[in-house]
Amino acid sequence: MIDNPLQANLLVAKLNAALPLPATATPPLLAQLHEQAPGRDLSPQCQITGIHYAGDEGGIVCRLGFGHEDDEKVFFVSITHLTFDGRLPLAREIAAYQKHRIKRIRRSDATPQRRSISAG
């Protein structure tokens, strides 16, 4: 299990209550968004306009707004691909979630999968 379900759901509730939230897209995320929407003016600064929990595998997912809400293209990204101003009231909780989630994902990726051997 990657997330603590209770903690993740509590954070989702707090984030939903604080919407919209300012965030910054990381450079790798911004590059990927530019690939998906070529020609669209996307700055690193964005607004989180929606929060969802996609279960243990997906984690906390954010709907991003770049000030072009009339556009058809909608972006949903993991909260781990965003950075937040440290002065934001929920910044510490978000950072703790991100750090924990990234650490657990790396740990699970490094653990070799057990394989069952059947006698034949």
Contact map, one row per residue, 1 for C-alpha under 8 A:
111100000000000000000000000000000000000000000000000000010000000000000000000000000000000000000000000000000000000000000000
111100000000000000000000000000000000000000000000000000011000000000000000000000000000000000000000000010011000000000000000
111110110000000000000000000000000000000000000000000000010010000000000000000000000000000000000000000110000000000000000000
111111110000000000000000000000000000000000000000000000000000000000000000000000000000000000000000000000000000000000000000
001111111000000000000000000000000000000000000000000000010000000000000000000000000000000000000000000000000000000000000000
000111111100000000000000000000000000000000000000000000000000000000000000000000000000000000000000000000000000000000000000
001111111110000000000000000000000000000000000000000000000000000000000000000000000000000000000000000000000000000000000000
001111111111000000000000000000000000000000000000000010000011000000000000000000000000000000000000100000000000000000000000
000011111111100000000000000000000000000000000000000010000000000000000000000000000000000000000000000000000000000000000000
000001111111110000000000000000000000000000000000000000000000000000000000000000000000000000000000000000000000000000000000
000000111111111000000000000000000000000000000000000000000000000000000000000000000000000000001100000000000000000000000000
000000011111111100000000000000000000000000000000001110000001000000000000000000000000000000000000000000000000000000000000
000000001111111110000000000000000000000000000000000000000000000000000000000000000000000000000000000000000000000000000000
000000000111111111000000000000000000000000000000000000000000000000000000000000000000000000000000000000000000000000000000
000000000011111111101000000000000000000000000000001000000000000000000000000000000000000001000000000000000000000000000000
000000000001111111100000000000000000000000000000011000000000000000000000000000000000000000000000000000000000000000000000
000000000000111111100000000000000000000000000000000000000000000000000000000000000000000000000000000000000000000000000000
000000000000011111111000000000000000000000000000000000000000000000000000000000000000000000000000000000000000000000000000
000000000000001111111000000000000000000000000001110000000000000000000000000000000000000000000000000000000000000000000000
000000000000000001111100000000000000000000000011110000000000000000000000000000000000000000000000000000000000000000000000
000000000000001001111110000000000000000000000011100000000000000000000000000000000000000000000000000000000000000000000000
000000000000000000011111000000000000000000001111000000000000000000000000000000000001000000000000000000000000000000000000
000000000000000000001111100000000000000000001111000000000000000000000000000000000111100000000000000000000000000000000000
000000000000000000000111110000000000000000011100000000000000000000000000000000000111000000000000000000000000000000000000
000000000000000000000011111011000000000000011100000000000000000000000000000000001110000000000000000000000000000000000000
000000000000000000000001111111000000000000010000000000000000000000000000000000001110000000000000000000000000000000000000
000000000000000000000000111111100000000000010000000000000000000000000000000000000000000000000000000000000000000000000000
000000000000000000000000011111110000000000000000000000000000000000000000000000000000000000000000000000000000000000000000
000000000000000000000000111111111000000000000000000000000000000000000000000000001000000000000000000000000000000000000000
000000000000000000000000111111111100000001110000000000000000000000000000000000000000000000000000000000000000000000000000
000000000000000000000000001111111110000000000000000000000000000000000000000000000000000000000000000000000000000000000000
000000000000000000000000000111111111000000000000000000000000000000000000000000000000000000000000000000000000000000000000
000000000000000000000000000011111111100000000000000000000000000000000000001000000000000000000000000000000000000000000000
000000000000000000000000000001111111111101000000000000000000000000000000000000000000000000000000000000000000000000000000
000000000000000000000000000000111111110000000000000000000000000000000000000000000000000000000000000000000000000000000000
000000000000000000000000000000011111110000000000000000000000000000000000000000000000000000000000000000000000000000000000
000000000000000000000000000000001111111100000000000000000000000000000000100000000000000000000000000000000000000000000000
000000000000000000000000000000000111111100000000000000000000000000000000000000000000000000000000000000000000000000000000
000000000000000000000000000000000100111110000000000000000000000000000000000000000000000000000000000000000000000000000000
000000000000000000000000000000000100111111000000000000000000000000000000000000000000000000000000000000000000000000000000
000000000000000000000000000000000000001111100000000000000000000000000000000000000000000000000000000000000000000000000000
000000000000000000000000000001000100000111110000000000000000000001000000000000000000000000000000000000000000000000000000
000000000000000000000000000001000000000011111100000000000000000001000000000000000000000000000000000000000000000000000000
000000000000000000000001111001000000000001111100000000000000000000000000000000000000000000000000000000000000000000000000
000000000000000000000111100000000000000000111110000000000000000001000000000000000000000000000000000000000000000000000000
000000000000000000000111100000000000000000111111000000000000000111100000000000000000000000000000000000000000000000000000
000000000000000000011110000000000000000000001111100000000000000111000000000000000000000000000000000000000000000000000000
000000000000000000111110000000000000000000000111111000000000011110000000000000000000000000000000000000000000000000000000
000000000000000000111000000000000000000000000011111000000000011110000000000000000000000000000000000000000000000000000000
000000000000000100110000000000000000000000000001111100000000011100000000000000000000000000000000000000000000000000000000
000000000001001100000000000000000000000000000001111110000001111000000000000000000000000000000000000000000000000000000000
000000000001000000000000000000000000000000000000011111000001110000000000000000000000000000000000000000000000000000000000
000000011001000000000000000000000000000000000000001111100111100000000000000000000000000000000000000000000000000000000000
000000000000000000000000000000000000000000000000000111111111100000000000000000000000000000000000000000000000000000000000
000000000000000000000000000000000000000000000000000011111111000000000000000000000000000000000000000000000000000000000000
111010000000000000000000000000000000000000000000000001111110000000000000000000000000000000000000000000000000000000000000
010000000000000000000000000000000000000000000000000001111110000000000000000000000000000000000000000000000000000000000000
000000000000000000000000000000000000000000000000000011111111100000000000000001000000000000000000000000000000000000000000
001000010000000000000000000000000000000000000000000011111111100000000000000001100000000000000000000000000000000000000000
000000010001000000000000000000000000000000000000001111100111110000000000000001100000000000000000000000000000000000000000
000000000000000000000000000000000000000000000000001111000111111000000000000111100000000000000000000000000000000000000000
000000000000000000000000000000000000000000000001111100000001111100000000000111100000000000000000000000000000000000000000
000000000000000000000000000000000000000000000001111000000000111110000000011110000000000000000000000000000000000000000000
000000000000000000000000000000000000000000000111110000000000011111000000011110000000000000000000000000000000000000000000
000000000000000000000000000000000000000000000111100000000000001111111000011000000000000000000000000000000000000000000000
000000000000000000000000000000000000000001101110000000000000000111111000000000000000000000000000000000000000000000000000
000000000000000000000000000000000000000000000100000000000000000011111000000000000000000000000000000000000000000000000000
000000000000000000000000000000000000000000000000000000000000000011111110000000000000000000000000000000000000000000000000
000000000000000000000000000000000000000000000000000000000000000011111111000000000000000000000000000000000000000000000000
000000000000000000000000000000000000000000000000000000000000000000011111000000000000000000000000000000000000000000000000
000000000000000000000000000000000000000000000000000000000000000000011111110000000000000000000000000000000000000000000000
000000000000000000000000000000000000000000000000000000000000000000001111110000000000000000000000000000000000000000000000
000000000000000000000000000000000000100000000000000000000000000000000011111000000000000000000000000000000000000000000000
000000000000000000000000000000000000000000000000000000000000001110000011111100000000000000000000000000000000000000000000
000000000000000000000000000000001000000000000000000000000000001110000000111110000000000000000000000000000000000000000000
000000000000000000000000000000000000000000000000000000000000111100000000011111000000000000000000000000000000000000000000
000000000000000000000000000000000000000000000000000000000000111100000000001111101000000000000000000000000000000000000000
000000000000000000000000000000000000000000000000000000000111110000000000000111111100000000000000000000000000000000000000
000000000000000000000000000000000000000000000000000000000011110000000000000011111100000000000000010000000000000000000000
000000000000000000000000000000000000000000000000000000000000000000000000000001111110000000000000010011000000000000000000
000000000000000000000000110010000000000000000000000000000000000000000000000011111110000000000000000000000000000000000000
000000000000000000000011110000000000000000000000000000000000000000000000000001111111000000000000000000000000000000000000
000000000000000000000011110000000000000000000000000000000000000000000000000000011111100000000000000000000000000000000000
000000000000000000000111000000000000000000000000000000000000000000000000000000000111110100100000000000000000000000000000
000000000000000000000010000000000000000000000000000000000000000000000000000000000011111100100000000000000000000000000000
000000000000000000000000000000000000000000000000000000000000000000000000000000000001111100110000000000000000000000000000
000000000000000000000000000000000000000000000000000000000000000000000000000000000000111110100000000000000000000000000000
000000000000000000000000000000000000000000000000000000000000000000000000000000000001111111100000000000000000000000000000
000000000000000000000000000000000000000000000000000000000000000000000000000000000000001111110000000000000000000000000000
000000000000001000000000000000000000000000000000000000000000000000000000000000000000000111111100000000000000000000000000
000000000000000000000000000000000000000000000000000000000000000000000000000000000001111111111110000000000000000000000000
000000000000000000000000000000000000000000000000000000000000000000000000000000000000010011111111000000000000000000000000
000000000010000000000000000000000000000000000000000000000000000000000000000000000000000001111111100000000000000000000000
000000000010000000000000000000000000000000000000000000000000000000000000000000000000000001111111110000000000000000000000
000000000000000000000000000000000000000000000000000000000000000000000000000000000000000000111111111000000000000000000000
000000000000000000000000000000000000000000000000000000000000000000000000000000000000000000011111111100000000000000000000
000000010000000000000000000000000000000000000000000000000000000000000000000000000000000000001111111110000000000000000000
000000000000000000000000000000000000000000000000000000000000000000000000000000110000000000000111111111000000000000000000
000000000000000000000000000000000000000000000000000000000000000000000000000000000000000000000011111111100000000000000000
001000000000000000000000000000000000000000000000000000000000000000000000000000000000000000000001111111110000000000000000
011000000000000000000000000000000000000000000000000000000000000000000000000000010000000000000000111111111000000000000000
000000000000000000000000000000000000000000000000000000000000000000000000000000010000000000000000011111111100000000000000
000000000000000000000000000000000000000000000000000000000000000000000000000000000000000000000000001111111110000000000000
010000000000000000000000000000000000000000000000000000000000000000000000000000000000000000000000000111111111000000000000
010000000000000000000000000000000000000000000000000000000000000000000000000000000000000000000000000011111111100000000000
000000000000000000000000000000000000000000000000000000000000000000000000000000000000000000000000000001111111110000000000
000000000000000000000000000000000000000000000000000000000000000000000000000000000000000000000000000000111111111000000000
000000000000000000000000000000000000000000000000000000000000000000000000000000000000000000000000000000011111111000000000
000000000000000000000000000000000000000000000000000000000000000000000000000000000000000000000000000000001111111100000000
000000000000000000000000000000000000000000000000000000000000000000000000000000000000000000000000000000000111111100000000
000000000000000000000000000000000000000000000000000000000000000000000000000000000000000000000000000000000011111110000000
000000000000000000000000000000000000000000000000000000000000000000000000000000000000000000000000000000000000111111000000
000000000000000000000000000000000000000000000000000000000000000000000000000000000000000000000000000000000000001111100000
000000000000000000000000000000000000000000000000000000000000000000000000000000000000000000000000000000000000000111110000
000000000000000000000000000000000000000000000000000000000000000000000000000000000000000000000000000000000000000011111000
000000000000000000000000000000000000000000000000000000000000000000000000000000000000000000000000000000000000000001111100
000000000000000000000000000000000000000000000000000000000000000000000000000000000000000000000000000000000000000000111110
000000000000000000000000000000000000000000000000000000000000000000000000000000000000000000000000000000000000000000011111
000000000000000000000000000000000000000000000000000000000000000000000000000000000000000000000000000000000000000000001111
000000000000000000000000000000000000000000000000000000000000000000000000000000000000000000000000000000000000000000000111
